[in-house]
Amino acid sequence: MKLQKPSLRTLLTATAAAATLLAVGLPTAAQAQAKYKDEYRMSLVLGTAFPWGQGGQLWADKVRERTNGRINIKLYPGTSLVQGDQTREFSAIRQGVIDMAVGSTINWSPQVKALNLFSLPFLFPDFAAVDAVTQGAPGQEIFKILDKAGVQPLAWGENGYREISNSKHAITQPADLKGLKLRVVGSPLFMDTFTALGANPTQMSWADAQPAMASKAVDGQENPLSVFQAAKLQSVGQKHVTLWGYMNDPLIFVVNKDVWASWTPEDREIVRQAAIDAGREEIAIARKGLVEAGKPLVKELEALGVTVTDLNAEQRKAFADATKAVYTKWKPQIGTNLVDMAEKAIAARK
């Protein structure tokens, strides 16, 4: 039996049909073979009322739109996938309990020592210093470390400079911290820093922190002003805020390695670029009201009856000097080469 060659019209029709399939976003052969979940779980500490959660939402929305719905992401704020225990989040990502996350360098530092770099007291004098590290060679080195630790890092975000608040009095010198019971996250470096300043640091999850402040079980806490504002901490007795910029808390957009491997190379690149774009937007949101002239966010807090003390360079140096031993102790634990790299990047910043 002689086979007939397809006519030109048939070939043109088939080509047009294939083009139509691609145009409407139906999966390619490679995408059809990939094992995609109906839904991917993203872990967050804070919800969309905060810049942190907004960053997660931006990422999820961009991925859904750019993959034409192939990759759908659901947000799980409050680290609910690990029962609210922020320090378990990184391990849960590696184990596959969590598919993706926008996580804090602080919360992941117990598993990845290098991330303590950002918690070194008074290393980052300004936002330009933060950018010099995260967007430069030190940031690239940290991503290599995270990759070896078992997750796929994609982009940087930012929770912000952590400022200190309390219900007792204004803090202008290290002596003002003596005896203050302060809620801190589960990081040994935080415990060392506040102990060196004479405070009484108490490790506590964010879920427990606000009730503790309301009941006066703790006197104060430290967090970015955007968190203070969104959480309305003045309503739980936090009447005094000191801007001391003792450390910055970058966020990192990551994906579980098995999930990452399950996507096509094209979709991986889409997810990566979406994370980069979302991270850039989230950083702008986190810094809003703080980089503009007059710091409008500070004015908003003062209008709510909060006393805001902005330390000058000399006052800030007194706190840095008081915690120098902590810096020296932790430098080799973090990695002397990495800290040196960060210090050089900061010194060379523009």
C-alpha positions in Angstrom: 0.0 0.0 0.0 1.4 3.3 -1.1 1.4 6.0 1.6 0.3 9.5 0.5 2.4 12.5 1.4 0.6 15.0 3.4 -0.6 18.0 1.4 0.7 21.5 1.9 -2.6 22.5 3.3 -2.4 19.7 5.9 1.1 20.7 7.0 0.0 24.4 7.3 -3.0 23.4 9.3 -0.9 21.3 11.7 1.6 24.1 12.1 -1.1 26.6 12.8 -2.7 24.3 15.4 0.7 23.9 17.2 1.2 27.6 17.3 -2.2 28.1 18.7 -1.5 25.6 21.5 1.6 27.5 22.4 -0.1 30.8 22.2 -2.9 29.9 24.7 -0.3 28.6 27.1 -1.0 24.8 27.0 2.0 22.7 28.2 4.8 21.7 25.9 5.8 18.0 25.7 8.5 18.6 28.3 6.1 20.3 30.6 3.5 17.6 30.2 6.1 15.0 31.3 7.2 17.0 34.3 5.4 16.0 37.6 3.8 19.2 38.7 1.7 19.5 41.9 -1.7 21.0 41.9 -0.5 23.4 44.6 2.8 24.4 46.1 3.1 25.4 49.8 5.0 28.6 50.6 6.0 29.2 54.2 6.1 32.7 55.7 6.5 34.1 59.2 4.3 37.2 58.6 1.2 37.6 56.5 0.3 40.1 53.8 -0.3 42.9 56.3 3.5 43.1 56.4 6.1 43.7 53.7 7.4 40.1 54.3 4.0 38.6 53.4 3.5 41.0 50.5 6.8 39.7 49.1 5.5 36.2 49.2 2.2 37.2 47.6 4.0 39.1 44.8 6.2 36.0 44.1 3.2 33.7 44.0 1.2 36.0 41.7 4.0 36.5 39.3 4.7 32.8 39.0 1.1 31.9 38.5 0.7 34.6 35.8 4.0 33.8 34.0 3.5 30.1 33.9 -0.1 30.4 32.8 -1.3 28.7 35.9 1.0 25.6 35.7 2.6 26.5 39.0 0.1 27.6 41.7 1.3 28.6 45.1 -0.6 28.9 48.4 0.8 31.1 51.2 1.1 29.6 54.7 1.9 32.6 57.1 2.7 32.2 60.7 5.1 29.4 59.9 2.0 27.2 60.3 3.5 24.3 58.4 5.9 23.9 61.3 3.4 24.7 64.1 4.7 28.3 64.4 8.3 27.2 65.3 10.3 29.6 63.1 13.6 27.8 63.8 12.3 24.5 62.2 11.4 26.1 58.9 14.7 25.6 57.1 14.9 21.9 58.0 11.3 21.5 56.9 12.2 23.0 53.5 15.0 20.5 53.0 12.8 17.6 54.0 10.0 18.6 51.6 7.4 19.5 54.2 7.6 23.0 52.8 7.9 23.5 49.0 9.1 27.1 49.0 9.6 29.9 51.4 10.5 33.5 51.9 12.6 33.1 55.0 14.6 35.1 57.5 18.4 34.9 57.7 17.9 34.9 61.5 15.5 32.0 61.6 17.6 29.9 59.4 20.9 30.7 61.1 20.8 27.8 63.6 21.1 25.4 60.6 23.3 27.7 58.4 25.9 29.4 60.5 27.0 31.7 57.7 23.6 33.5 57.9 24.6 34.9 61.3 26.6 37.4 59.3 23.6 39.7 59.1 23.1 39.5 62.9 26.6 40.6 63.8 26.1 43.7 65.9 26.5 47.0 64.1 28.1 45.6 60.9 25.7 47.4 58.6 25.7 51.2 59.0 23.2 51.9 56.2 21.1 50.4 53.5 23.9 50.8 51.0 26.0 48.5 53.1 23.2 45.9 53.1 23.0 46.1 49.3 26.7 45.9 48.9 26.7 42.5 50.7 23.5 40.9 49.4 23.9 42.0 45.8 27.7 41.5 45.7 30.2 38.7 46.1 29.3 38.0 49.8 25.6 37.4 48.7 26.8 35.0 45.9 28.9 33.1 48.4 26.0 32.8 50.8 23.8 31.4 48.0 26.5 28.8 47.3 26.5 27.8 51.0 22.7 27.6 51.0 22.8 25.4 47.9 25.2 23.0 49.6 23.0 23.1 52.7 20.1 21.6 50.6 17.9 24.3 49.3 17.7 26.3 46.0 18.2 30.0 46.8 16.8 32.4 44.2 16.6 36.0 45.4 17.0 38.5 48.3 14.3 40.4 50.1 14.3 42.3 53.3 12.6 42.4 56.7 14.6 45.5 57.6 16.7 47.1 60.3 15.6 45.8 63.7 15.0 48.7 66.1 14.4 48.3 69.8 11.2 49.2 71.7 10.1 48.9 75.3 7.4 50.0 77.7 9.7 51.6 80.3 11.8 54.4 79.0 13.9 55.8 76.1 17.1 54.0 75.3 20.0 56.2 74.5 23.0 54.4 76.0 23.9 50.8 76.9 23.1 51.4 80.6 19.5 52.0 79.7 19.1 48.3 78.7 20.2 47.0 82.1 17.6 44.6 83.5 15.1 45.0 80.6 13.3 41.8 79.8 13.3 41.7 76.0 11.7 39.2 73.6 14.3 37.9 71.0 14.2 35.3 68.3 15.8 31.9 68.8 19.4 32.8 68.0 22.3 32.3 70.3 24.0 35.4 68.8 21.0 37.5 69.8 21.2 36.1 73.3 24.9 37.0 73.5 24.4 40.5 72.1 21.6 41.5 74.5 23.3 39.8 77.5 26.5 41.9 76.7 24.3 45.0 76.9 23.0 44.1 80.3 19.5 43.1 79.2 17.6 40.0 80.1 16.8 38.4 76.6 14.0 35.9 76.4 13.6 33.6 73.4 10.1 33.6 72.2 8.2 33.0 68.9 6.4 36.0 67.3 3.0 34.4 68.0 3.8 34.5 71.8 5.5 37.9 71.8 2.5 40.3 71.5 0.5 38.6 74.4 3.7 38.7 76.5 4.1 42.4 75.9 0.4 43.1 76.6 0.6 41.2 79.9 4.0 42.9 80.8 5.7 39.5 80.9 8.3 41.1 78.8 9.3 44.8 78.7 10.2 45.1 75.0 11.3 43.6 71.7 13.3 44.4 68.6 11.9 44.4 65.1 11.7 46.6 61.9 9.5 49.7 62.2 7.3 48.3 59.4 6.5 45.3 61.7 6.0 47.6 64.7 3.5 49.7 62.7 1.6 46.8 61.1 1.4 44.9 64.4 0.4 48.1 66.3 2.8 47.4 69.1 2.0 50.7 70.7 -1.3 49.1 71.6 0.5 46.5 73.8 2.5 49.1 75.7 5.4 49.7 73.5 5.7 53.4 73.9 9.4 53.9 73.4 11.4 53.1 70.2 15.1 53.6 69.6 16.5 53.7 66.1 19.9 52.1 66.5 20.2 50.0 63.4 22.1 47.3 65.2 21.4 44.6 62.5 19.5 44.1 59.3 17.4 41.0 58.5 17.5 40.2 54.8 14.9 37.6 53.5 15.8 34.9 51.1 13.4 33.3 48.4 14.1 29.6 48.2 12.6 26.4 46.7 12.9 22.8 47.9 15.5 21.0 45.8 13.2 18.1 44.7 10.5 20.6 43.7 13.0 22.6 41.8 14.2 19.5 39.9 10.6 18.6 39.0 10.1 21.7 36.9 11.3 22.2 33.3 14.3 24.4 32.8 12.0 27.0 31.3 9.8 27.1 34.3 12.7 27.2 36.7 13.9 30.3 35.0 10.4 31.8 35.2 10.3 31.1 39.0 13.8 32.5 39.5 13.1 35.8 37.7 9.7 36.1 39.4 11.6 35.8 42.8 14.1 38.4 41.8 11.4 40.8 40.6 9.3 40.2 43.7 12.3 40.6 46.0 13.2 43.9 44.5 9.6 45.2 44.9 9.4 43.8 48.5 12.7 45.6 49.5 11.2 48.9 48.3 8.0 48.2 50.3 10.1 47.3 53.4 12.1 50.5 53.2 9.1 52.8 52.5 8.9 55.6 54.9 12.5 55.2 56.0 14.6 56.2 53.0 12.6 59.4 52.2 13.6 62.7 53.7 12.2 63.1 57.2 11.4 59.4 57.6 7.6 59.6 57.2 7.1 56.3 59.0 8.8 57.7 62.1 6.4 60.7 62.0 3.4 58.3 61.8 4.5 56.4 64.9 5.1 59.7 66.8 1.6 60.8 65.9 0.3 57.6 67.6 2.0 58.6 70.8 5.3 56.7 70.4 8.5 58.4 71.6 11.1 57.7 68.9 14.8 58.2 69.7 17.2 58.4 66.7 20.7 57.7 67.9 23.5 59.8 66.5 26.9 58.3 65.4 28.5 58.8 68.8 25.6 57.2 70.7 25.6 54.3 68.2 29.3 53.7 68.6 28.8 53.3 72.4 26.5 50.3 71.7 28.9 48.9 69.0 31.8 49.2 71.5 29.8 47.4 74.2 29.1 44.4 71.8 32.6 44.2 70.2 33.5 41.1 72.1 30.3 39.4 70.7 31.4 40.4 67.2 34.8 39.0 67.8 33.5 35.7 69.3 31.1 35.0 66.4 33.3 36.0 63.4 35.1 32.6 63.2 31.9 30.7 63.8 30.3 32.5 60.8 33.4 32.2 58.7 36.3 34.6 58.9 36.7 34.8 55.2 33.0 35.5 54.7 33.0 38.3 57.3 36.2 39.8 55.8 34.5 39.7 52.4 31.5 41.5 53.8 33.6 44.1 55.6 35.4 44.9 52.4 32.2 45.2 50.4 30.8 47.6 52.9 34.0 49.7 53.0 33.9 49.9 49.2 30.1 50.7 48.9 29.0 53.8 47.1 
